[in-house]
Amino acid sequence: MAVPLGLLEMWLKRQLAEPARAWFEDQIAKLSPESADRDLYLALGMVPRKLGKDDLALLPSDLEQAGAARPGWDPSGLSIDQAARIAILLRAGGEGERFRDRFTQLCRTADMAEQVAFYRGLPLYPDPELLTHQAGEAARTNMRSVFEALAHNNPYPFEQFDENRWNHLVLKALFIGSKLHPIQGLGQRANTELARILRDYAHERWAAGRHVTPELWRSVGDAPSLESGTLDDLRRALEGRDPLEQRGAALALASRSEPEALTLLATAPDLERDIEQGRLSWDSLAKQL
């Protein structure tokens, strides 16, 4: 089975024309974990000028190989410069504390485009448990592209964040207008505290006369238990004027086993039927947002 670094290098060499391919191969050949920081940083900085910023052309079979090499890894949407920066860092970054220190320094001094690349590489780096502090910085940023490099289609937060960091990530997505659906593990990481936080957020939005994204109700519906007041909130969303929020509330209710939740869902028979027949799901709802 191919390893992620090998796949990145293969995809890049397949697409790059001369002399870009020759430059990339030269960097990969001469850089190693023993290379000086200066040499690594110089190579990373020259990537866009030498290789360009075109989209990385990936086939369906490439995406299948990626998932087999590293479960959860989704390289779709990578650009050539992003893929090359990740490959160079994997080749020369080292491991353990050395890699952690290099990764931290790179992220702190990087421009926005560089940060996007470095955070998209998180699923592939060695000793991922050492990188949670710096990854937490991306979860706090207001730069949407950087935040989504960490949060979207990336297994790292799901696998490595503790409950507090995870809850902050989900709430931050709402604050900056980022979608929740691309966050991997959203259903599995649902927890009681997050459901409470999201309900409070919905109350604030309602009080201000503002829209509540229907995706919010997924983590409420998947919470371990229905806390007091949850059904009242779901009833308000189900009976509101926003059809999309109605669908989100219905899906949340359909995920519950409590009789009172299913009784409430039955008051919206059309939505209940759409869920039962597979016409309404979190996937289909996300496509409407």
Backbone bond lengths (Angstrom), bond angles and torsions (degrees), N, CA, C in turn:
res aa  C-N    CA-C-N  psi(-1)  N-CA   C-N-CA  omega(-1)  CA-C   N-CA-C  phi
1 M - - - 1.469 - - 1.530 109.64 -
2 A 1.319 115.40 134.49 1.469 120.52 179.32 1.529 110.32 -67.82
3 V 1.333 115.90 147.79 1.460 121.08 175.25 1.527 108.12 -94.24
4 P 1.330 118.36 157.20 1.472 120.24 -177.08 1.522 113.99 -54.52
5 L 1.347 118.10 -43.05 1.454 119.57 -179.88 1.526 110.65 -60.66
6 G 1.315 116.91 -42.44 1.454 120.15 179.04 1.520 112.08 -62.70
7 L 1.327 116.18 -37.69 1.462 119.65 178.38 1.524 111.10 -66.81
8 L 1.316 116.91 -45.57 1.465 120.05 179.14 1.522 111.15 -58.25
9 E 1.323 116.17 -46.02 1.461 120.23 -179.53 1.530 110.73 -64.22
10 M 1.322 117.19 -40.55 1.461 120.89 -179.98 1.527 110.93 -63.92
11 W 1.342 116.38 -46.15 1.466 119.64 -179.30 1.523 111.37 -62.45
12 L 1.324 116.52 -41.18 1.454 120.27 -178.92 1.533 111.33 -67.52
13 K 1.311 117.75 -46.99 1.465 120.48 -179.42 1.530 111.02 -63.29
14 R 1.322 116.44 -32.93 1.469 120.94 178.95 1.524 111.47 -65.51
15 Q 1.324 115.95 -34.14 1.462 119.63 -173.53 1.524 113.79 -96.09
16 L 1.313 117.39 -32.08 1.454 120.39 -174.31 1.531 111.61 -72.49
17 A 1.309 114.90 140.62 1.460 121.01 174.34 1.523 108.95 -97.14
18 E 1.319 115.72 163.10 1.461 119.25 174.02 1.525 109.42 -67.75
19 P 1.327 122.68 145.02 1.480 125.64 1.87 1.529 113.65 -90.45
20 A 1.352 116.86 5.86 1.465 119.60 -177.19 1.528 110.62 -61.75
21 R 1.348 116.36 -42.58 1.462 118.64 -179.54 1.518 111.00 -63.28
22 A 1.311 117.16 -40.01 1.469 120.23 179.88 1.524 110.86 -63.47
23 W 1.323 116.69 -41.43 1.474 118.87 178.59 1.522 110.72 -63.51
24 F 1.324 117.09 -44.66 1.464 120.06 -179.52 1.521 110.90 -62.98
25 E 1.322 117.53 -44.98 1.461 120.29 179.92 1.526 111.14 -62.17
26 D 1.324 116.05 -36.13 1.462 119.96 178.46 1.527 111.33 -64.87
27 Q 1.336 116.51 -42.22 1.465 120.04 179.05 1.525 111.20 -64.48
28 I 1.310 116.34 -43.89 1.465 121.21 -179.58 1.530 110.32 -63.37
29 A 1.329 116.26 -36.14 1.462 120.17 -177.23 1.520 112.05 -73.64
30 K 1.328 117.13 -36.88 1.469 118.65 -172.49 1.531 113.61 -94.33
31 L 1.321 117.84 -20.98 1.462 119.82 -179.04 1.522 110.47 -85.56
32 S 1.325 115.98 144.28 1.457 122.30 178.59 1.521 107.83 -152.47
33 P 1.335 117.95 171.03 1.473 119.83 177.15 1.526 113.24 -58.17
34 E 1.316 116.77 -20.45 1.465 120.05 179.67 1.524 112.65 -87.32
35 S 1.323 117.54 -5.40 1.462 120.59 -179.35 1.524 110.48 -63.38
36 A 1.304 115.49 150.60 1.462 120.21 177.49 1.518 110.02 -67.50
37 D 1.339 115.11 149.86 1.454 119.79 178.10 1.525 110.94 -53.36
38 R 1.331 115.93 -41.26 1.459 120.55 -177.44 1.529 111.25 -58.06
39 D 1.330 117.54 -42.41 1.463 121.08 -178.99 1.526 111.18 -66.47
40 L 1.322 116.54 -40.48 1.465 120.67 178.54 1.522 110.33 -64.65
41 Y 1.332 116.71 -49.47 1.459 120.48 -177.31 1.533 111.15 -64.34
42 L 1.318 117.14 -36.29 1.464 120.45 178.97 1.526 110.62 -65.46
43 A 1.322 116.98 -43.92 1.463 120.59 179.23 1.529 110.70 -62.57
44 L 1.320 116.67 -44.85 1.459 120.57 179.66 1.526 111.21 -61.80
45 G 1.316 116.57 -39.60 1.449 120.49 -178.22 1.514 113.69 -69.70
46 M 1.341 117.02 -27.83 1.459 121.13 -176.91 1.524 113.26 -87.50
47 V 1.308 117.69 -7.96 1.466 121.07 -174.27 1.531 113.21 -53.96
48 P 1.342 120.20 -53.04 1.474 118.16 -176.80 1.522 113.34 -60.35
49 R 1.336 117.13 -39.18 1.456 121.01 -179.40 1.529 111.55 -66.79
50 K 1.327 116.22 -38.12 1.461 120.02 -176.40 1.528 113.12 -84.14
51 L 1.346 117.02 -32.97 1.463 119.87 -171.61 1.528 114.08 -113.68
52 G 1.320 117.66 -19.74 1.453 120.17 -177.54 1.516 112.48 86.25
53 K 1.339 114.61 -179.68 1.465 120.72 -174.28 1.527 112.42 -124.91
54 D 1.310 117.79 22.73 1.461 120.00 177.66 1.529 110.45 -62.57
55 D 1.320 115.80 159.67 1.459 120.16 174.68 1.526 109.87 -64.12
56 L 1.318 115.74 143.81 1.454 120.52 174.19 1.529 107.66 -76.23
57 A 1.318 116.58 120.94 1.468 121.23 -176.58 1.531 109.62 -81.00
58 L 1.312 115.57 112.86 1.461 120.81 -177.90 1.521 110.60 -121.37
59 L 1.320 115.80 137.49 1.453 123.01 176.77 1.531 109.46 -91.59
60 P 1.340 117.63 160.40 1.467 119.18 174.50 1.529 112.57 -53.22
61 S 1.314 117.16 -35.80 1.467 119.73 179.08 1.529 111.55 -67.92
62 D 1.345 116.92 -30.65 1.463 120.17 176.41 1.523 110.41 -64.92
63 L 1.327 116.55 -42.22 1.465 120.65 -179.82 1.530 110.25 -66.35
64 E 1.325 116.64 -36.03 1.467 119.92 176.35 1.524 110.43 -64.45
65 Q 1.327 116.51 -42.52 1.470 119.97 177.93 1.522 111.12 -62.94
66 A 1.331 116.53 -38.43 1.461 120.27 179.67 1.522 110.73 -62.06
67 G 1.333 116.48 -46.08 1.457 120.40 -179.98 1.514 112.84 -65.39
68 A 1.334 116.20 -31.62 1.464 119.75 177.70 1.523 111.22 -74.83
69 A 1.334 117.04 -35.98 1.461 120.91 -178.83 1.516 112.03 -72.87
70 R 1.329 115.17 -34.59 1.463 119.82 -179.26 1.528 107.48 -150.12
71 P 1.349 117.83 98.21 1.465 120.04 -177.95 1.526 112.10 -50.87
72 G 1.328 115.00 130.98 1.452 120.68 179.87 1.513 114.37 92.67
73 W 1.336 117.76 -15.34 1.468 120.07 -178.93 1.520 110.13 -73.04
74 D 1.318 116.64 126.00 1.464 122.87 179.88 1.531 108.88 -125.83
75 P 1.336 117.84 97.28 1.470 120.20 -178.44 1.521 113.97 -83.54
76 S 1.340 118.31 2.83 1.459 119.48 -179.65 1.521 109.73 -60.78
77 G 1.315 115.49 141.47 1.456 120.45 -179.27 1.510 114.97 87.76
78 L 1.328 118.46 -4.69 1.460 120.42 176.75 1.530 110.07 -67.66
79 S 1.304 116.15 145.12 1.455 121.25 170.09 1.522 108.87 -96.31
80 I 1.319 115.99 167.03 1.466 120.06 -179.01 1.522 110.97 -59.78
81 D 1.337 116.62 -44.48 1.468 118.41 -178.00 1.521 111.83 -66.75
82 Q 1.338 117.78 -36.46 1.458 120.02 177.11 1.529 110.93 -64.58
83 A 1.320 116.48 -47.31 1.465 120.20 -179.31 1.524 110.81 -61.61
84 A 1.327 116.90 -40.56 1.469 120.11 -179.20 1.520 111.30 -67.46
85 R 1.311 117.33 -40.64 1.470 119.55 178.75 1.525 111.00 -63.61
86 I 1.320 117.21 -40.61 1.461 120.18 177.69 1.527 110.01 -64.02
87 A 1.330 116.56 -44.26 1.468 120.40 -179.23 1.528 111.24 -62.73
88 I 1.315 116.79 -43.82 1.474 119.93 -179.59 1.524 110.65 -64.52
89 L 1.321 116.92 -41.46 1.463 119.83 179.21 1.524 110.93 -66.20
90 L 1.323 117.68 -39.26 1.460 120.09 176.05 1.523 111.21 -63.65
91 R 1.320 116.25 -39.05 1.461 120.70 -177.08 1.529 111.88 -70.19
92 A 1.337 116.43 -37.26 1.470 119.30 -169.51 1.518 114.95 -119.84
93 G 1.318 117.76 -0.36 1.459 119.10 -173.23 1.508 115.29 -76.41
94 G 1.331 117.33 -21.05 1.455 119.94 -175.94 1.510 110.91 86.26
95 E 1.323 116.08 -151.95 1.463 120.90 179.38 1.513 109.25 -152.55
96 G 1.326 115.18 175.75 1.458 120.70 178.45 1.515 112.55 59.33
97 E 1.326 115.98 -140.39 1.461 120.59 -176.58 1.522 112.06 -66.84
98 R 1.332 117.13 -30.55 1.470 119.39 178.17 1.525 110.00 -62.15
99 F 1.337 116.07 -46.64 1.466 118.38 178.65 1.523 110.46 -65.44
100 R 1.330 116.93 -43.78 1.459 120.01 179.29 1.523 111.28 -55.59
101 D 1.319 116.91 -46.62 1.467 120.17 -177.83 1.526 111.28 -65.77
102 R 1.328 117.11 -40.09 1.459 119.89 178.15 1.527 110.92 -66.52
103 F 1.299 116.38 -45.27 1.464 120.52 179.64 1.531 110.72 -60.77
104 T 1.317 117.10 -44.22 1.459 121.23 -179.73 1.524 110.95 -62.59
105 Q 1.311 116.79 -46.20 1.462 120.42 -179.91 1.529 111.51 -64.10
106 L 1.313 116.46 -40.83 1.457 119.96 178.88 1.525 111.31 -62.31
107 C 1.320 116.62 -45.42 1.462 120.08 -178.95 1.530 111.59 -65.15
108 R 1.303 116.91 -36.24 1.467 120.26 -177.17 1.519 112.91 -72.45
109 T 1.320 117.23 -26.31 1.463 120.56 -177.54 1.528 112.52 -106.38
110 A 1.336 118.21 -2.83 1.457 122.37 -173.98 1.518 111.68 -77.86
111 D 1.341 115.35 153.33 1.454 119.11 168.49 1.528 108.19 -80.72
112 M 1.328 116.56 -179.24 1.462 119.72 -173.44 1.529 111.74 -62.09
113 A 1.321 117.18 -43.78 1.464 120.33 -178.48 1.522 111.35 -62.60
114 E 1.321 116.85 -39.94 1.461 120.45 178.76 1.520 111.06 -67.32
115 Q 1.317 117.07 -41.16 1.465 119.61 178.54 1.521 111.12 -60.94
116 V 1.321 117.34 -41.88 1.463 120.25 178.58 1.523 110.14 -56.71
117 A 1.322 117.01 -45.58 1.463 120.36 179.50 1.523 111.66 -63.09
118 F 1.331 117.00 -48.03 1.467 120.18 -175.88 1.529 111.58 -63.30
119 Y 1.335 117.36 -39.89 1.462 119.25 -179.35 1.530 112.09 -74.79
120 R 1.325 117.15 -31.56 1.463 118.35 175.84 1.524 111.46 -65.40
121 G 1.321 117.60 -24.17 1.453 120.56 179.02 1.515 114.68 -80.90
122 L 1.316 118.53 -4.51 1.470 121.27 -174.00 1.531 114.90 -52.23
123 P 1.334 120.03 -37.86 1.473 118.19 -179.20 1.531 113.75 -64.17
124 L 1.329 116.86 -14.61 1.463 120.41 -171.29 1.517 113.63 -105.11
125 Y 1.313 118.57 -11.01 1.457 121.18 -171.38 1.527 111.96 -78.72
126 P 1.335 116.78 153.82 1.468 120.43 177.81 1.527 111.66 -72.36
127 D 1.318 115.52 153.69 1.470 122.40 175.49 1.529 111.35 49.33
128 P 1.332 117.62 59.37 1.472 120.72 -173.75 1.519 113.87 -61.49
129 E 1.326 117.48 -25.66 1.466 120.24 -179.11 1.522 112.08 -65.95
130 L 1.336 117.54 -18.80 1.462 120.73 179.04 1.530 112.67 -83.15
131 L 1.322 116.89 -7.36 1.463 120.63 -171.82 1.524 113.03 -105.85
132 T 1.326 117.65 5.74 1.465 119.61 -173.31 1.527 112.62 -66.76
133 H 1.333 117.13 -33.18 1.467 118.35 -179.47 1.523 110.76 -63.18
134 Q 1.323 116.53 -48.45 1.466 119.00 -179.42 1.527 110.89 -69.24
135 A 1.327 117.77 -36.80 1.462 119.98 175.60 1.521 110.85 -61.09
136 G 1.336 116.17 -34.32 1.457 120.09 176.81 1.510 112.78 -62.75
137 E 1.348 117.20 -28.00 1.459 120.20 175.97 1.522 110.39 -64.62
138 A 1.309 117.17 -39.42 1.464 120.46 177.83 1.519 111.29 -66.84
139 A 1.331 116.45 -30.96 1.463 119.75 178.78 1.520 112.05 -72.11
140 R 1.331 116.80 -17.16 1.465 120.23 -178.85 1.530 113.63 -99.95
141 T 1.322 116.87 -10.35 1.454 119.21 -173.50 1.527 112.10 -70.57
142 N 1.324 115.92 153.92 1.458 121.70 173.18 1.526 111.90 -94.39
143 M 1.339 116.14 -1.78 1.468 120.03 177.03 1.536 107.70 -80.52
144 R 1.300 115.79 107.31 1.464 120.26 -170.41 1.527 112.70 -60.72
145 S 1.322 117.83 -40.99 1.463 119.80 -178.55 1.524 111.23 -64.06
146 V 1.316 117.26 -37.35 1.464 121.08 178.28 1.526 109.97 -70.53
147 F 1.329 116.43 -44.99 1.462 120.22 177.85 1.528 110.94 -57.28
148 E 1.324 116.80 -46.57 1.458 120.00 -176.37 1.519 112.56 -71.72
149 A 1.339 118.10 -22.92 1.464 120.06 173.03 1.524 110.52 -61.47
150 L 1.308 116.25 -34.37 1.465 121.83 176.51 1.519 111.81 -83.43
151 A 1.342 116.56 -45.63 1.466 120.88 -166.39 1.523 113.88 -84.32
152 H 1.321 118.25 -31.61 1.460 120.58 -171.87 1.525 112.80 -98.07
153 N 1.323 115.11 132.37 1.467 122.01 174.91 1.528 111.59 52.05
154 N 1.309 115.26 38.34 1.459 121.87 -175.39 1.530 107.97 -134.71
155 P 1.329 118.41 118.60 1.467 119.78 -177.68 1.524 114.07 -75.80
156 Y 1.329 117.88 -8.47 1.464 119.76 -172.96 1.529 113.50 -60.47
157 P 1.343 120.57 -51.63 1.472 118.51 -178.95 1.529 112.35 -60.12
158 F 1.324 117.01 -42.06 1.463 121.56 179.56 1.525 111.27 -58.70
159 E 1.318 116.32 -39.54 1.463 120.69 -175.28 1.522 113.38 -85.22
160 Q 1.332 118.24 -32.03 1.458 120.56 -167.75 1.526 115.36 -113.86
161 F 1.328 119.31 -23.41 1.462 119.98 -175.66 1.517 111.15 -77.04
162 D 1.337 115.92 139.01 1.463 119.14 171.16 1.526 108.57 -74.01
163 E 1.330 116.19 176.64 1.467 119.50 -173.87 1.522 112.01 -61.67
164 N 1.315 117.46 -40.00 1.457 120.12 -178.37 1.529 111.34 -63.55
165 R 1.352 116.90 -47.36 1.464 120.15 179.38 1.524 110.68 -64.74
166 W 1.332 115.60 -39.62 1.473 119.35 179.74 1.532 110.64 -61.78
167 N 1.312 116.70 -47.32 1.459 119.90 -179.22 1.519 111.31 -62.16
168 H 1.325 115.69 -39.37 1.472 119.52 178.36 1.527 110.04 -63.64
169 L 1.331 117.73 -39.96 1.461 121.49 179.65 1.523 110.84 -59.11
170 V 1.322 117.02 -47.04 1.458 120.73 -178.23 1.526 110.71 -64.74
171 L 1.322 116.77 -45.08 1.455 119.90 -179.79 1.524 110.82 -65.52
172 K 1.322 117.50 -40.11 1.460 120.99 179.43 1.524 110.61 -61.18
173 A 1.331 116.93 -38.12 1.460 120.11 177.67 1.528 110.75 -57.33
174 L 1.314 116.45 -41.16 1.459 119.99 178.91 1.520 111.16 -67.20
175 F 1.313 117.03 -41.28 1.466 121.04 -177.58 1.525 112.12 -62.54
176 I 1.331 117.13 -36.08 1.466 118.84 -176.40 1.532 112.10 -99.38
177 G 1.327 117.11 8.09 1.455 120.57 176.50 1.516 114.72 75.82
178 S 1.312 116.92 27.99 1.457 121.50 -180.00 1.530 109.37 -95.80
179 K 1.324 116.77 144.87 1.461 120.54 -178.52 1.528 111.04 -70.60
180 L 1.320 114.70 149.98 1.458 120.80 178.00 1.520 112.28 -90.60
181 H 1.312 117.39 -28.55 1.468 120.38 -172.27 1.526 113.45 -56.24
182 P 1.346 120.29 -38.62 1.471 118.84 -178.89 1.526 114.22 -75.42
183 I 1.329 118.55 -1.34 1.465 120.42 178.05 1.531 108.68 -75.93
184 Q 1.314 117.14 114.64 1.456 120.19 -179.19 1.530 110.77 -67.72
185 G 1.339 115.25 139.78 1.454 120.68 176.54 1.512 114.46 79.76
186 L 1.339 117.63 15.24 1.458 119.97 -176.06 1.529 111.59 -58.10
187 G 1.327 116.71 -43.34 1.457 119.16 179.49 1.521 112.76 -70.66
188 Q 1.330 116.23 -41.41 1.475 119.38 -176.69 1.521 112.42 -68.61
189 R 1.328 117.95 -29.89 1.460 120.50 -176.43 1.542 112.80 -94.66
190 A 1.318 117.59 9.23 1.463 120.08 176.19 1.522 109.57 -58.55
191 N 1.323 116.91 140.77 1.454 120.94 179.79 1.526 109.99 -149.92
192 T 1.314 116.10 163.81 1.461 121.16 -173.79 1.519 112.16 -62.59
193 E 1.325 117.64 -40.83 1.458 120.54 -178.59 1.527 110.62 -66.39
194 L 1.314 117.14 -40.21 1.464 119.99 178.30 1.519 110.55 -63.82
195 A 1.323 117.35 -42.61 1.466 120.03 178.28 1.516 110.78 -59.25
196 R 1.331 116.72 -40.60 1.464 120.59 179.07 1.537 110.85 -65.36
197 I 1.335 116.04 -42.95 1.463 120.45 179.17 1.528 111.10 -61.90
198 L 1.317 116.50 -43.06 1.464 120.53 -177.51 1.523 111.55 -69.87
199 R 1.312 117.03 -35.40 1.469 119.33 176.54 1.528 110.24 -66.39
200 D 1.328 117.28 -40.78 1.464 120.11 176.28 1.532 110.59 -61.37
201 Y 1.315 116.10 -40.02 1.460 120.97 178.05 1.529 110.44 -62.53
202 A 1.333 116.25 -42.99 1.470 119.90 178.12 1.525 111.06 -62.30
203 H 1.333 117.31 -40.34 1.470 120.50 178.41 1.526 110.70 -60.56
204 E 1.337 115.97 -41.74 1.466 119.79 179.40 1.528 110.85 -63.90
205 R 1.308 116.97 -41.21 1.464 121.24 179.33 1.528 110.47 -65.52
206 W 1.305 116.25 -44.46 1.462 119.88 179.29 1.532 110.73 -62.31
207 A 1.318 116.07 -43.48 1.463 120.00 -178.59 1.522 111.46 -62.12
208 A 1.334 116.52 -30.01 1.462 120.81 179.34 1.524 112.34 -90.86
209 G 1.337 116.37 4.13 1.459 120.39 -179.57 1.517 113.41 69.52
210 R 1.335 116.39 29.59 1.455 120.38 -175.15 1.530 111.74 -110.66
211 H 1.316 114.80 160.48 1.460 123.04 -177.94 1.531 111.07 -68.11
212 V 1.323 116.62 144.17 1.466 123.23 173.40 1.521 107.88 -113.74
213 T 1.329 117.05 121.19 1.456 119.04 -179.29 1.527 111.04 -62.18
214 P 1.313 117.99 133.80 1.471 119.65 -179.19 1.522 113.36 -63.68
215 E 1.336 117.86 -21.87 1.465 120.18 179.23 1.519 111.95 -63.86
216 L 1.310 117.15 -24.36 1.469 121.45 -179.42 1.524 111.25 -55.78
217 W 1.335 116.76 -35.61 1.464 119.71 -172.13 1.524 113.34 -74.33
218 R 1.323 117.12 -11.98 1.467 118.39 178.90 1.517 111.59 -63.23
219 S 1.332 117.06 -48.72 1.463 120.13 -178.93 1.512 111.79 -70.42
220 V 1.331 117.49 -20.74 1.464 120.97 174.21 1.527 109.51 -75.73
221 G 1.339 115.75 -45.29 1.459 119.32 -179.99 1.508 113.54 -67.08
222 D 1.318 117.78 -30.06 1.467 121.44 -177.99 1.527 113.32 -89.91
223 A 1.331 118.03 0.46 1.462 120.98 -179.85 1.530 110.36 -61.40
224 P 1.331 117.96 154.36 1.463 120.72 -176.83 1.524 114.06 -57.81
225 S 1.326 117.35 -31.08 1.465 120.09 -179.43 1.512 109.74 -149.04
226 L 1.321 115.52 162.07 1.455 122.05 176.63 1.523 108.71 -91.84
227 E 1.307 116.29 109.63 1.448 119.39 178.93 1.522 110.40 -79.53
228 S 1.309 115.50 164.01 1.459 121.52 179.69 1.527 109.90 -56.61
229 G 1.300 116.46 131.94 1.454 122.29 178.40 1.514 114.34 94.16
230 T 1.347 117.39 -14.04 1.462 119.32 -177.41 1.517 111.65 -64.75
231 L 1.330 116.70 -43.92 1.460 119.00 179.97 1.521 111.83 -64.27
232 D 1.321 117.40 -34.19 1.467 120.12 176.49 1.526 110.58 -63.19
233 D 1.323 116.29 -40.56 1.465 120.19 178.55 1.524 111.03 -66.28
234 L 1.334 116.16 -43.12 1.454 119.40 179.67 1.528 111.50 -67.23
235 R 1.330 116.17 -34.65 1.468 119.11 176.03 1.519 110.55 -64.20
236 R 1.330 116.69 -41.67 1.464 120.04 179.02 1.524 110.51 -61.46
237 A 1.336 117.02 -43.20 1.461 120.12 178.91 1.523 111.35 -67.54
238 L 1.326 116.78 -39.79 1.461 121.39 -178.51 1.525 111.74 -66.59
239 E 1.313 116.34 -33.43 1.463 120.63 -176.70 1.526 112.41 -98.19
240 G 1.336 117.15 4.94 1.453 120.62 -179.19 1.523 112.65 -74.86
241 R 1.335 114.71 -175.76 1.460 120.29 -175.94 1.521 113.60 -90.78
242 D 1.314 117.19 -13.97 1.466 120.76 -176.76 1.531 109.83 -87.31
243 P 1.344 118.06 112.37 1.472 120.05 -178.59 1.529 113.32 -59.69
244 L 1.335 116.78 -34.96 1.459 118.92 -179.47 1.526 111.09 -69.58
245 E 1.328 116.82 -40.14 1.456 118.57 177.76 1.526 110.70 -67.96
246 Q 1.301 117.42 -33.59 1.463 120.65 174.74 1.528 110.19 -59.04
247 R 1.332 116.23 -42.48 1.460 120.28 -179.11 1.525 111.00 -67.53
248 G 1.341 116.49 -39.08 1.455 119.16 177.12 1.519 112.13 -62.79
249 A 1.325 116.61 -42.57 1.461 120.41 178.15 1.524 110.56 -64.18
250 A 1.324 116.99 -40.52 1.463 120.25 179.86 1.530 111.06 -63.48
251 L 1.312 116.62 -42.59 1.465 119.81 178.19 1.528 111.35 -63.92
252 A 1.326 116.71 -39.29 1.461 120.06 177.98 1.521 110.45 -63.09
253 L 1.310 116.78 -43.42 1.472 120.74 178.96 1.527 110.91 -64.78
254 A 1.332 116.77 -39.74 1.460 120.55 -178.77 1.524 112.47 -65.26
255 S 1.338 117.77 -20.95 1.464 120.91 179.74 1.523 112.28 -82.64
256 R 1.331 116.20 -8.56 1.466 120.39 -178.08 1.526 110.60 -92.40
257 S 1.323 115.78 158.08 1.470 121.34 176.52 1.523 112.16 -109.48
258 E 1.343 116.80 -8.09 1.465 119.37 -178.27 1.538 110.43 -67.05
259 P 1.334 117.54 134.97 1.470 120.55 -179.20 1.524 113.32 -55.47
260 E 1.334 117.01 -37.93 1.463 118.77 -178.20 1.524 111.81 -67.44
261 A 1.322 117.47 -31.36 1.459 120.22 176.96 1.526 110.63 -69.84
262 L 1.314 116.42 -42.72 1.460 120.22 179.94 1.524 111.18 -69.38
263 T 1.323 116.94 -32.21 1.475 120.35 175.80 1.522 110.37 -64.77
264 L 1.339 115.94 -41.58 1.460 119.51 177.90 1.523 110.56 -65.25
265 L 1.301 118.47 -41.24 1.462 121.59 178.72 1.528 110.48 -60.68
266 A 1.310 116.71 -36.17 1.469 120.59 -178.50 1.521 112.59 -64.64
267 T 1.332 117.78 -16.23 1.470 119.74 176.80 1.529 111.16 -75.62
268 A 1.319 117.46 -7.01 1.468 122.44 174.75 1.527 107.50 -122.28
269 P 1.338 117.59 71.53 1.472 120.76 -171.13 1.525 113.92 -61.31
270 D 1.329 118.42 -33.12 1.463 119.71 179.99 1.528 111.13 -65.55
271 L 1.321 116.05 -43.38 1.458 119.79 178.25 1.525 110.93 -68.27
272 E 1.311 116.63 -40.42 1.462 120.50 177.93 1.523 110.20 -59.16
273 R 1.323 116.28 -42.41 1.464 120.58 179.55 1.531 111.46 -66.16
274 D 1.336 116.42 -41.36 1.465 119.50 179.15 1.530 111.51 -61.87
275 I 1.338 116.00 -37.57 1.464 119.96 178.47 1.524 110.36 -67.90
276 E 1.312 116.69 -45.81 1.461 121.11 -178.33 1.518 111.76 -62.14
277 Q 1.330 116.70 -35.29 1.465 120.93 -176.53 1.529 112.85 -93.70
278 G 1.330 116.58 6.35 1.450 120.98 174.24 1.509 115.88 79.67
279 R 1.309 118.14 9.67 1.465 120.84 179.08 1.527 112.25 -82.77
280 L 1.325 115.99 -19.24 1.462 120.69 179.09 1.518 108.85 -125.89
281 S 1.319 116.36 123.16 1.460 123.07 177.68 1.522 106.94 -148.86
282 W 1.322 116.29 173.09 1.461 119.20 176.63 1.531 110.30 -64.05
283 D 1.324 116.93 -33.64 1.465 120.19 177.51 1.518 110.91 -64.92
284 S 1.316 117.22 -48.04 1.461 119.55 -178.21 1.522 111.04 -68.27
285 L 1.333 117.22 -34.64 1.459 120.07 178.57 1.521 110.39 -66.05
286 A 1.323 117.06 -40.28 1.473 120.55 -179.48 1.518 111.22 -60.14
287 K 1.325 117.54 -34.18 1.462 120.52 -179.32 1.530 112.33 -70.33
288 Q 1.329 116.48 -18.26 1.466 120.12 -179.90 1.522 112.26 -89.60
289 L 1.326 117.54 -8.79 1.469 120.21 -175.30 1.520 111.55 -87.57
